[in-house]
């Protein structure tokens, strides 16, 4: 199948789509697809709709108000499994949108107290007295899982040693200023802006936890994908081309960062968006570096393949932290959610390589994840959910 065949025989059933996104740098490929002519090329008009929170975005996807959205990987799987405050609904991951580019930041008070390493944070977390409070962005989302994983790797139990609260990404800085939280895990540009405004430090990045980890996806309900396969395929093609465009050159990255800074999109200073968009980091502790695993949107298609193993990983973490009381059929569920056939058709029509369905990665604690034994992997960690640990920290906040 080539691009000409698709454009002639597979006209989108629904040519105008409502697409949700959050005010985050990693919404870039969706915003570029909608505004720079890529959607029109494939017979679509994309109406971008910025959302106030991940919970609101999820609810509008489920109601049909949104057709598809820039989405947290773990949110899609949480809804599939009936976790995080919504009824179980069959969901679909059309493609990966990005890898890397999230951060864990600490408050100015902790930084001033000399807490700027994992070991110092562990010592502080294990002291008697009030627990530290960390914010993430959604109960089953990527940021909750990165935060839990990293804290556990430092010997800090995320369910019993600290309090966890849910805060929408653009509100993180306000919560930090009001001293409601001691730290957060969030996507850019909010970590960079906190550092720029001398509101604490970046303690670690998500790519330091898992180099080239899965992050946001293009997600929808399975009903939408099944009822509108041509629209879904055209949408994948538009966003794939936008992803390729962004990664093509630094000039394209800079122009995209400028676009994102607009008030209708991320609505943040270019100075907070562009450096980390280009992989240029400073942590507020006097360190600056060019990251070896920066935010990336395409990488020849390696970013965009909806790997089965990526979807399965989030389910292993739900199991690890007690959100799932039993092991699901990891592979079968991933095969239902990941729209591999649609993605393959779109990628091949654009001449984009399609990697294998599984991939292997080593995380910061030495654990290797390849999807081969998900139940065993979920049980393999020294720190897991305690039988009597309250799950109130995982309750949804709007």
C-alpha positions in Angstrom: 0.0 0.0 0.0 1.4 3.4 -0.9 0.4 6.9 0.1 -1.4 7.4 -3.2 -3.5 4.3 -2.7 -4.5 5.4 0.8 -5.5 8.9 -0.3 -7.6 7.6 -3.2 -9.3 4.6 -1.6 -9.3 5.2 2.1 -11.0 8.6 2.5 -11.5 9.4 6.2 -14.9 8.5 7.4 -14.8 11.5 9.7 -12.8 14.3 8.2 -13.0 16.8 11.1 -11.6 15.5 14.4 -11.6 17.1 17.9 -8.1 16.4 19.3 -7.3 17.0 23.0 -3.9 18.0 24.4 -2.4 19.2 27.6 -0.2 22.3 27.9 3.1 20.3 27.6 6.1 20.4 25.3 5.6 16.8 24.3 2.2 17.7 22.7 4.4 19.2 19.9 3.8 16.6 17.1 0.0 16.8 17.6 0.1 20.6 17.5 2.4 20.7 14.5 0.2 18.2 12.6 -2.9 20.3 13.2 -1.4 23.7 12.4 1.4 23.1 9.7 -0.6 21.4 6.9 0.2 17.8 7.7 -3.4 16.9 8.6 -4.9 18.6 5.5 -2.5 16.5 3.4 -4.3 13.4 4.6 -7.8 14.7 4.3 -8.3 15.8 7.9 -9.0 19.0 9.8 -7.9 18.8 13.5 -9.6 21.0 16.0 -7.1 21.3 18.9 -8.7 21.5 22.3 -6.4 22.2 25.3 -7.6 20.5 28.5 -7.3 21.6 32.1 -6.4 18.2 33.6 -5.8 14.6 32.5 -9.0 13.6 34.3 -11.0 16.1 32.1 -9.2 14.9 29.0 -10.0 11.3 29.8 -13.7 12.1 30.5 -14.1 13.9 27.2 -12.5 11.0 25.3 -14.9 8.6 26.9 -17.9 10.8 26.2 -16.9 11.2 22.6 -16.4 15.0 22.9 -12.8 14.3 21.9 -12.1 11.9 19.1 -8.4 11.3 20.1 -5.8 13.0 22.3 -2.2 13.5 23.3 -2.3 11.1 26.3 -0.4 9.5 29.1 0.5 6.0 28.3 -0.6 4.8 31.8 -3.9 6.7 31.6 -4.9 4.6 28.5 -4.1 1.4 30.3 -5.7 2.5 33.5 -9.0 3.1 31.8 -8.7 -0.2 29.9 -8.4 -1.9 33.3 -11.0 0.2 35.2 -8.4 2.0 37.4 -8.1 5.7 38.3 -11.7 6.7 38.6 -13.3 5.7 35.4 -15.3 2.6 34.3 -13.3 0.0 32.4 -13.5 1.0 28.7 -11.8 -0.6 25.7 -9.0 1.8 24.7 -6.6 2.2 21.8 -3.0 3.4 21.5 -2.5 4.5 17.9 1.2 5.4 18.1 3.8 6.7 20.5 4.3 10.5 20.5 7.6 10.9 22.3 10.3 9.4 24.5 12.1 11.0 27.4 11.8 14.6 28.6 10.1 14.5 32.1 11.7 15.5 35.4 11.5 15.2 39.1 12.0 18.5 40.9 12.5 19.4 44.6 11.3 22.5 46.4 13.4 25.5 47.3 13.1 24.5 51.0 14.6 21.1 50.5 17.3 22.5 48.2 18.2 25.1 50.9 18.3 22.3 53.5 21.0 20.5 51.3 18.6 17.8 50.0 19.8 17.6 46.5 20.6 13.8 46.0 18.6 10.6 46.2 20.5 9.5 49.4 19.8 12.9 51.1 16.2 12.6 50.2 16.0 9.1 51.5 17.5 10.2 54.8 15.0 13.1 55.1 12.0 10.8 54.1 12.9 8.3 56.8 13.1 10.9 59.6 10.2 10.9 62.0 7.8 13.8 61.6 5.6 15.1 58.8 5.9 13.1 55.5 7.1 14.8 52.4 4.4 15.4 49.8 5.1 14.8 46.1 2.9 15.6 43.2 2.3 13.7 40.0 -0.2 14.3 37.3 -2.6 11.3 37.3 -3.0 8.1 39.4 -2.1 5.6 36.7 -0.1 8.1 34.6 3.6 8.0 33.6 4.6 10.6 36.1 3.2 8.6 39.0 5.1 5.5 37.7 8.4 7.4 37.2 8.1 8.9 40.6 7.3 5.6 42.3 10.0 3.8 40.4 12.7 6.4 41.2 11.7 6.8 44.9 11.8 3.0 45.3 15.2 2.8 43.6 16.5 5.2 46.4 15.0 3.0 49.1 12.0 5.3 49.6 8.6 3.5 49.7 6.3 5.7 47.5 3.1 4.5 49.3 4.3 4.6 53.0 7.3 6.9 53.2 5.8 9.9 51.4 2.4 11.4 50.5 1.4 11.5 46.9 -1.1 14.0 45.4 -2.4 14.6 41.9 -1.8 18.1 40.4 -2.4 19.1 36.7 0.9 19.9 35.0 0.4 23.7 34.5 -0.5 24.0 38.3 2.7 22.5 39.6 4.5 25.8 40.0 1.6 27.4 41.9 1.5 24.4 44.3 5.3 24.7 44.8 5.1 28.5 45.5 2.3 27.9 48.0 4.4 25.2 49.7 1.7 22.6 49.3 4.2 20.1 47.9 7.9 19.3 48.5 8.5 18.1 44.9 6.9 16.9 41.7 7.3 14.7 38.7 6.0 16.4 35.5 6.6 17.0 31.8 8.2 20.1 30.4 8.3 23.0 30.4 7.2 23.1 34.0 10.4 21.6 35.5 12.6 24.0 33.5 10.5 27.0 34.4 10.8 26.1 38.1 14.5 26.1 37.8 14.5 29.3 35.8 12.5 31.0 38.5 14.8 29.6 41.2 12.0 27.5 42.7 14.1 24.5 43.6 16.1 22.1 41.5 15.8 19.2 39.1 16.9 16.1 41.0 16.7 13.7 38.1 15.2 13.2 34.7 12.9 10.4 33.5 15.5 9.4 30.8 18.0 8.9 33.7 15.4 6.4 35.1 14.8 4.7 31.8 16.7 5.9 28.7 14.3 6.3 25.7 11.3 5.4 27.8 7.8 5.5 26.5 5.9 8.6 27.4 2.9 10.2 25.7 0.8 8.4 23.1 -1.9 9.3 20.6 -4.9 7.6 22.2 -8.6 7.1 21.6 -11.3 4.6 22.5 -11.2 1.3 20.7 -14.7 2.1 19.4 -13.4 5.2 17.6 -10.6 3.3 16.0 -12.9 0.4 14.9 -15.7 2.7 13.6 -13.3 5.1 11.8 -10.3 3.2 10.7 -9.5 5.5 7.8 -9.7 8.5 10.0 -7.5 6.9 12.6 -4.9 5.8 9.9 -4.9 9.3 8.4 -4.4 10.8 11.9 -1.5 8.5 12.5 0.0 9.5 9.2 -0.4 13.2 9.8 1.2 13.0 13.3 4.0 10.7 12.0 4.9 13.3 9.4 4.8 16.0 11.9 7.0 13.9 14.2 9.5 13.4 11.4 9.5 17.1 10.6 10.3 18.1 14.2 13.3 15.7 14.6 14.6 16.5 11.1 16.7 19.6 12.1 17.5 21.9 15.0 15.9 24.7 12.9 12.6 22.7 12.9 12.9 22.1 16.7 13.5 25.8 17.3 10.5 26.8 15.2 8.3 24.2 16.9 9.4 25.5 20.4 8.4 29.0 19.3 5.0 27.7 18.1 4.4 25.8 21.4 5.1 28.9 23.5 2.0 30.6 22.1 -0.9 31.4 24.5 -3.3 28.9 22.8 -0.8 26.0 23.3 1.6 25.6 26.1 1.5 29.3 27.1 5.0 29.4 28.7 8.1 31.5 28.0 10.2 30.3 25.1 13.2 30.4 27.5 11.5 27.6 29.5 10.6 25.5 26.5 13.5 25.7 24.0 16.6 24.6 25.9 15.3 21.2 27.2 13.4 20.8 23.9 17.0 20.8 22.4 18.3 18.6 25.1 20.1 21.5 27.0 19.7 21.0 30.7 20.6 22.9 33.8 19.4 21.6 37.2 19.6 24.7 39.5 22.5 23.1 41.4 25.2 24.5 39.2 25.2 21.6 36.7 24.6 22.0 33.0 24.7 19.3 30.3 23.6 18.2 26.8 21.5 15.2 27.5 22.3 12.0 25.7 18.6 11.0 25.7 16.7 14.2 25.0 13.0 14.6 24.2 12.5 13.0 20.8 9.5 12.5 18.6 10.5 10.2 15.7 14.1 8.8 15.5 13.3 7.1 12.2 10.1 5.6 13.7 11.7 4.0 16.7 9.7 6.5 19.0 6.4 5.9 17.3 5.9 2.2 17.1 3.3 1.2 19.7 5.5 -1.6 21.2 3.6 -4.3 23.1 6.3 -4.3 25.8 5.8 -0.6 26.5 2.1 -1.1 27.2 2.8 -4.2 29.3 5.4 -2.3 31.4 2.8 0.0 32.8 0.6 -2.9 33.8 3.5 -4.5 35.7 3.8 -1.3 37.7 0.1 -1.2 38.4 0.5 -4.7 39.8 3.7 -3.8 41.7 2.0 -0.9 43.5 -1.3 -2.7 44.3 -3.5 -0.9 41.8 -4.1 -4.4 40.3 -4.7 -7.1 42.9 -3.9 -9.9 40.4 -1.8 -10.3 37.3 -3.8 -9.5 34.1 -3.1 -11.3 30.8 -0.4 -8.8 30.0 0.3 -9.7 26.4 -3.4 -10.3 25.4 -4.4 -6.9 26.8 -1.5 -5.1 25.1 -2.4 -6.8 21.8 -6.0 -5.4 22.2 -4.9 -1.9 23.1 -1.8 -1.3 20.8 -3.1 -0.7 17.3 -0.2 -2.4 15.5 -1.9 -3.1 12.2 -3.2 0.5 11.8 0.2 1.9 12.7 2.1 -0.4 10.4 -0.2 0.5 7.4 0.4 4.2 8.1 4.1 3.9 8.6 4.7 1.8 5.5 2.7 4.2 3.4 5.1 6.9 4.4 8.2 4.8 4.0 8.9 4.7 7.7 10.6 1.7 9.2 8.5 -0.4 11.6 10.5 -2.0 14.4 9.6 -5.2 16.2 6.7 -5.5 18.6 8.9 -5.8 21.6 12.0 -4.0 22.8 14.5 -4.5 25.6 15.7 -1.8 28.0 17.7 -1.5 31.1 16.5 0.8 33.9 18.6 2.7 36.4 18.5 0.0 39.0 19.9 -2.6 36.6 16.5 -4.3 36.0 16.1 -5.4 32.3 12.6 -5.2 30.9 11.8 -7.0 27.6 8.2 -8.1 28.1 9.2 -11.8 28.3 8.0 -12.5 31.8 5.8 -9.6 33.0 4.3 -11.4 36.0 7.8 -12.4 37.2 9.1 -8.9 36.6 6.3 -7.3 38.6 7.2 -9.5 41.5 10.9 -9.0 41.2 11.3 -5.7 43.0 12.5 -5.4 46.6 10.0 -2.6 47.2 6.4 -3.3 46.3 2.9 -2.4 47.6 2.5 -3.3 51.3 -0.5 -5.4 52.1 -1.8 -2.8 54.5 -0.6 0.3 52.6 -3.5 2.8 52.1 -4.2 3.5 48.5 -5.7 6.9 49.3 -2.6 8.5 47.8 -3.6 7.1 44.5 -7.1 8.6 44.6 -7.9 10.9 41.8 -7.8 14.7 42.2 -9.5 17.0 39.8 
